[in-house]
Every structure is written in C-alpha cells, then in structure tokens.
Amino acid sequence: MEKKPVKPVKPKAQSEKPEGELVLQSVAMPADTNAYGDIFGGWIVSQMDLGGAVLANQKAHNRVTTVAIERMAFIKPVFVGDLVCCFAEKIKTGNSSITIKIQVWVKRLRLGELEQVTEGIFTYVAIDEKRRPKVINWQ
C-alpha cells in the first residue's frame, strides 16, 4: 500500500494585532530550549494549552479537559528571553465542548514590539466529577 504524503499546515496570513484576550504570559527560559538553542515547540504548545484552558474554564465555570488540537502553525521561532503572550478567543461551542483559537505573540527581549509566532485551534470538553462530558450553558 502506497503512503500519501502528508500536506503541511499552511498558516493563514499573519494578523496585524493579537486576536482575542490575553490569557497567559511567560518568559521563555534556557531550560525550555531544544538542542539548537531555540525554544522547544512542545513548550509553546503546552503554554497554548494552558492559555486555552484558562478561557475554556472561564466560559464553562467548570472543569475542562483538552480533547483535540485541530491545527497548529509555527510561524516564527521563539528565543530565550522573549515574553510569550497567549491570546485566546472562542470560535464555537457545542453541548459540552468549546473550540478556541489561540495565538502566541512574543515581545522580543530588546525590541519590545509584539510579533506573532504561533497559532492553533484547540477543543476542550467540560467534564463532571466522574470525568464524563457535562452539558454546559456557555457564557
């Protein structure tokens, strides 16, 4: 059976300014680097997941869990010392789920201007005490 090549995700045109609300800020540190000295992509994804969960929790007023990352685009690298800023906005809601667009912008250590570096679409589901999906009246 012949494998079809996987198409890379093409980022949309970069935004001129952050979309959504600021949900998380963190300084990229040397411990977060890969073997080449750039900030590890997995660390960026974890920051995005945390930021998206903040917004999902605020909207649900309930415990939420990540169930999907539908799209990710790494646009530019993140460097040690950058102030990493996660912006999130609700795209849609279901009975128990919420889909959130998350953008990561950085303030470069010496430049001070915001620059978009990453974007993704994350889906969270509200869960009850038994970790089962819970219907939510979204705010």
For each residue, the residues with C-beta under 8 A, 3 or more apart:
1:
2:
3:
4:
5:
6:
7:
8:
9: 71 72 73
10: 73
11: 14 73 75 119
12: 73 119
13:
14: 11 75 116
15: 18 19 103 116
16:
17: 114
18: 15 22 85 87 103 105 114 116
19: 15 87 89 101 103
20: 23 55 87 88 89 101 102 103
21: 55 87 88 89
22: 18 25 85 86 87
23: 20 51 52 54 55 86 87 88
24: 47 50 51 54 84 85 86
25: 22 83 84 85 86
26: 47 83 84
27: 81 82 83 84
28: 32 39 43 78 79 80 81 82 83 84 106
29: 32 80
30: 33 80
31:
32: 28 29 39 40 43 80
33: 30 36 37 38 39 40 80
34: 37 38 39 40 41
35:
36: 33
37: 33 34 80
38: 33 34 77 78 79
39: 28 32 33 34 43 44 77 78 79 80 82
40: 32 33 34 43 44
41: 34 44 45 74
42: 45 46
43: 28 32 39 40 46 47
44: 39 40 41 47 48 74 78 84 104 117 118
45: 41 42 48 49 69 72 120
46: 42 43 49 50
47: 24 26 43 44 50 51 84 86 104
48: 44 45 51 52 86 102 104 118 120 122
49: 45 46 52 53 66 69 122
50: 24 46 47 53 54 86
51: 23 24 47 48 54 55 86 87 88 102
52: 23 48 49 55 56 66 86 88 100 102 122 124
53: 49 50 56 57 64 66 124
54: 23 24 50 51 57 58 88
55: 20 21 23 51 52 58 59 88 89 90 100
56: 52 53 59 60 64 98 100 124 126
57: 53 54 60 61 62 63 64
58: 54 55 61 139
59: 55 56 90 93 98 138 139
60: 56 57 63 64 98 124 126 136 138 139
61: 57 58 139
62: 57 126 127 134 136
63: 57 60 126 127 128
64: 53 56 57 60 98 124 125 126 127
65: 124 125 127 131
66: 49 52 53 69 122 123 124
67: 97 123 124 125
68: 122 123
69: 45 49 66 72 120 121 122 123
70: 99 120 121 122 123
71: 9 119 120 121
72: 9 45 69 118 119 120
73: 9 10 11 12 118 119 120
74: 41 44 77 117 118
75: 11 14 116 117 118 119
76: 115 116 117
77: 38 39 74 117
78: 28 38 39 44 82 84 104 106 117 118
79: 28 38 39 82 106 108 109
80: 28 29 30 32 33 37 39
81: 27 28 108 109
82: 27 28 39 78 79 106 107 108 109
83: 25 26 27 28 106 107 109
84: 24 25 26 27 28 44 47 78 104 106
85: 18 22 24 25 104 105 106 107 114
86: 22 23 24 25 47 48 50 51 52 102 103 104
87: 18 19 20 21 22 23 51 102 103 104 105
88: 20 21 23 51 52 54 55 100 101 102 103
89: 19 20 21 55 100 101
90: 55 59 93 98 99 100
91: 99 100 101 121
92: 98 99
93: 59 90 97 98 99 136 138
94: 97 98
95: 133 135 136
96: 125 126 127 133 134 135 136
97: 67 93 94 123 124 125 126 133
98: 56 59 60 64 90 92 93 94 123 124 125 126 136 138
99: 70 90 91 92 93 121 122 123
100: 52 55 56 88 89 90 91 121 122 123 124
101: 19 20 88 89 91 119 120 121
102: 20 48 51 52 86 87 88 119 120 121 122
103: 15 18 19 20 86 87 88 116 118 119
104: 44 47 48 78 84 85 86 87 116 117 118 119
105: 18 85 87 114 115 116 117
106: 28 78 79 82 83 84 85 114 115 117
107: 82 83 85 111 112 113 114 115
108: 79 81 82 111 112 113 115
109: 79 81 82 83
110:
111: 107 108
112: 107 108
113: 107 108
114: 17 18 85 105 106 107
115: 76 105 106 107 108
116: 14 15 18 75 76 103 104 105 119
117: 44 74 75 76 77 78 104 105 106
118: 44 48 72 73 74 75 78 103 104
119: 11 12 71 72 73 75 101 102 103 104 116
120: 45 48 69 70 71 72 73 101 102
121: 69 70 71 91 99 100 101 102
122: 48 49 52 66 68 69 70 99 100 102
123: 66 67 68 69 70 97 98 99 100
124: 52 53 56 60 64 65 66 67 97 98 100
125: 64 65 67 96 97 98 133
126: 56 60 62 63 64 96 97 98 133 134 135 136
127: 62 63 64 65 96 131 132 133 134
128: 63 131 132 133 134
129:
130:
131: 65 127 128
132: 127 128
133: 95 96 97 125 126 127 128
134: 62 96 126 127 128
135: 95 96 126
136: 60 62 93 95 96 98 126
137:
138: 59 60 93 98
139: 58 59 60 61
